[in-house]
Amino acid sequence: MTAPLKDRNGASAAVRRALRDAFGLWPMHEAKNKLTLGRRVPELRRFEDDEVARLRAQLGERPETLVAIVMPTYKRPELLVDAVESALAQTVVDHQIIVVDDGAGLPALPDDPRLAAVSLSRNSAVLGLVRNVGIRLTRSKYLAFLDDDNTWHPDHLRHTLAALGGGADLVYSAVERRRADGTVLDVLSEPFDRKTMVDDSPYVDSNSIVLRRADDVLFSRIPRVKATLPKEDWEFVYRMSRTRVVQHVPEATVRYLVNEASYYTSWK
């Protein structure tokens, strides 16, 4: 005899609650993402490998620096220039910047030997893949990330590298979120707690992260869209924090634009 619909729904809800209690909300969502969206990952990995080989031949061997700043971009020429200038203005000068355009074309950028810019041969629509290309094209002790619609205060690298020098493996600073008119919306600043990451709203943003380079420091290649939760940043930090000491820097060193037209959530 078939169970009544009400009973089946109640049993399903109980199972979901039990799974959430055991694993947490965001790990459950990410498991679903891998199941439903992960089938494209092998194809995307092959594309990433081909692009890295092509662009490495184009760029030649990049110099090794203390920090490599990976900057993905897509159709934001004016904001990209602001982001690049804020990275070049860091008080820590032993760094290189790699701008990786996801197939839309690049504007004129500042002339600086620390800056290199490349374009993928086609639009991938996968933020993690674009960042991975930049990671793999550079050589450095540390890695930092800055999206094309955000900027850093000049002492961003100074504060974060000081924390890394104190024994942390991954650090993130406080983030000052701003509206399009330039007014401050709020400041995100929370000490790290991996246990709370499983259910709470993500509070670690990639623009604030600096970490030690290692072979596993790569982003998810799952093709996420605006409705996909969690995003790349949560997955990256949650995975990295399994084996790393994570530390919060309370200084607000990132200016984050609250942007409804964000390129990685509305690809067109």
N, C-alpha and C positions, 0 to 999 in steps of 0.2 A: 504494500500500500504506500503511495507517495505521501511524503510528509507535507502538511499544509505549508503554503508559501510563507506565512507569518513565522512558523517554526524554523524554516530554512533560513530566512533572513536573520532571525535571532541567532541561530547557530553561526552563520557567517560573520555577524558582527562580533560575536564572542571570540571567534578565531582571530579576527583582525586585532581585537584588543589584546589578546594573548601574545600575538606576534609583536605588536608595538611595545608591550611591556618587556618582552624578551630582547628585542633588537633595537628599538627606537624608530621614530617616524622617518627620519631622513635616510638611514641605512636601508629601510624597507623600500622607500621610493627609488633609491639608487639601484637596488637589486632588480626592481621592475624595469628601470631604464636599460640595464644591461641585457635583460631578457627581450625587451621589445625593440630597442634601438641598436643593440650591440652587433646585430648581424652585418652592419655596414663597416664596422671597425677594421676588419682585415683589409678591405678595399682602400679605406682611408689611410691606413698605415703604409700601404704600398705607394700611394700618392705622395705621402709625406717623405718617404725614403727617396723617391725619384726627385722630388723638388730639392731636398737637401743636397743630393749629389749634383744636380744641375747648378744650383746657386753657389755651392762651394767651388765648383770649377769657374764660375763667373767672378766670384769675389776674391778667390785665392785664400791663403791661410791668414786668418785674422790674428792679430797680436793677442797675447795672453795678458789680461788685466786683473786688477783686484776684483772688480765688479763688472758683470755684463748686464745691461739693462735691455730687456726684451719689450718691444713696443709694437703690438699688433694694430693694424689700422684698416679701415674700410670706409671710403667716401666721406672723410671728414678733413679736408685739406686745411682749413683755417685752424681748427682746434688742434690738429696734429702738430702744426708749427709751434703753437703755445706749449704743448706737452714736451716737444723736443727741446725747446729753449729752457724749460724748467729743469730738465735733466742735465743739460750742458752747464747750467748755472750752479750745480752742486759744489759745496765747499770741498768735498772729496773729489779729486780730479782724476784719480787712477781708475778710470772706468771707460767702457765703450758702450755705444748704443747701437742696437740693431733694430731698425724699423722693418716690419714684415707686412707688406700690403697684400690683402687677400684678393688680388686680381682686379682691382678697380683703377689702378694707376696712382702715381705719386705726384704731389706738388713740389715746387722748388723748396728745398730745405737748407738750413744753415750750412755753410762751408766750414766743416770742422773735421780734423783727421780722426776724431773719436767716433764719428757717426758714419754708419753704413746703412743703406736702404735697398731693399729688394722687393720684387713683386712675384707672387705666385703666378703660374701660367694660366690658372683659371680660379674662379671663386670656389672655395671649399665650403664656406658657410659653417665652419667648425672652429670656434675660437681656440680650443685646446690644441688643435693641429697647427694653427698659425703660430701660437706661442712656442710649440715644440720645434718648429723650424728655426725660430730665432735662438732657442736654447742650443740646438745642435750645430748651429753655424758659428758659435762663439766659444772662446776658451777663457775661463776665469775661475777664481776661487769661490766667488759668491755670485748669486743670481738675484736680480730684482725685476719687477714688472710694473709697467706703466701703460695704461690704455690711452688711446688717442684723444679722449675727451676729458682727461684729468690732468692735474699738474701737481708737482711737489714743491714744498718749501725748500729753500736752499740747503737746509741742514738735515734733510731726510736721511741721506746715506750716513752722515756723521752719527746720528742718534742710533740708527739700526745696527751699524757696524760695531759701535761700542758695546751693544748688548751681545752681539755675536762673539766679540772678543772676550766677554765675560763667561763664556761657556755654553751659550744657547746654540742650537742648530738652525732654528727658524725663528725669526722675530717679525712682529707686525706692529706698526705704530697706530696711534689714534687717527681717525679719519674725520675731517671736517666736510660735512655734506653741504653743498650749496645749490640754490635754485638757479634757474637760467638767468635771472636778473642780477646774480652775484651775491644776493643776501644769504646769510648762513641759516640753514635749516636746523642742523643739530650737529653734535660731535659723537661719533661712535668710539667708545673707549671702554673695553671690558677685559679684565684679566682672563687668561686662557684656562678653560676647563673642558677637557675632552668629553667628559660625561654629559655636560649640558648641551654639547653640540648635536647630540642625537635627536633632540626634540625642539630645542629653541631656535628662534630665527638666527640665521648665520650672521656673525658679527665680524668675521675676519675677511677682509677684502684683498684681492690679489695686488692691488695698487700699493698696499702698505707692507707687503711681504718682502723680506730679504732673507735668503737662506744659503746654506753651504751647497755647492754643486756636488751631485752624485749621479750615478748611472740611472737611478730610479726617479730622478727629478724631472718628470714629464707629466703633462696634463692629460686628462681623459680625452679620447678621440670620439666619444659618443656624440652624434650630431643632435645637439639640444636646440630647442626652439623656445619661444617666449613662455609657453605653458609648461615646459619641462622643469621639474623640481626634483632634487636640488640642482643648483648650477655648478659650473666647473670649479669655482673657487672653493665651495664647501667640500666637494669630493677631493680636491687636491690637499686641502689642509687636514681633513680627516684621515686621509691615507698617509700623508707625511708624518702626522703626529703619532702614529703607531710606534715608531722607532726613534723619534727625535725629541729633544728638549725644546719646547716652545715657550717663548717669552714675549710678553706684551710691553711695548714702549708707550708710556702714557702721553708723550708729546704728540700733538696733532700736526703731522708733517705732510699730510695728503689733502689736497683740495679735490673733492669728488663731486662731479656734476650730476645732479639728479636728472637724468636724461630719459625721457619717455621714448625717444627714438634711438635708443641704444642699439648699436650695430650688431651686437651678439644676441639680442633678443628679438630683433625684427629684421631679418635678412631679406633683402629684396634686390 
